[in-house]
């Protein structure tokens, strides 16, 4: 009886948190200040603990599934994704920097851009990871 109650509580808490994490991860794809990978990995964990259906759906998603699976399995992402992420990051940051006239905000945005770029470049590139045959 206690175990069933704990499972229900996990579902009530973990499923909404997982959905929020997926939403934040998707927003993070286009908003450079919000990190995509940690939110998607947290969502995968929360769904794994609360709903096999949502966990499988996330990992089998056309857009996010391969990205999450590759990162979880190999700690790596495809070269194309790195290029897309860095390009999107700097385009959106450049627009923000042009629109904002406050020097401290500009410096902050540039600092974030550099830090995120360095982080992305330090993630292994999937072509370099040996996959088992």
C-alpha positions, 0 to 999 in steps of 0.5 A: 500500500505504501509503495503504491502511494509512493509511486503515485506521488512520484507520478504526480510530481515527476511527470509535470516536472518532466514536461516543464523540463522538456519545454525549457529544453525546447526553449533553450534551443533558440534562447542562448541563456537557457541550457538545452541538454541538462533540461532534456536529460533531467526530463528523461530521468524524471520520465524514466522514474515515473512513466515508461510511456513518456520516457519512450516517447521522449527517446523516440521523438524525431527531433529530440530522441536521437540527440538525447540518446546519443548524449546519454550513451556516448556523451557526444553530439553530431558535428552538424548539431554543434555547428547549428547550436553555435550558429544559432547561439551567436545569431540570437546573441548578436541580435540581442547585443545590437538591441540592448544599449546597456554595456554591462548587458552586452558584456554579459551576453558576450561572456555567456556566448563564449562560455556556451561555445567553449562548452559545446566545443568540449562535448565529444563529436559523435564521429569521434566516438567508436560505436560498437558494431 
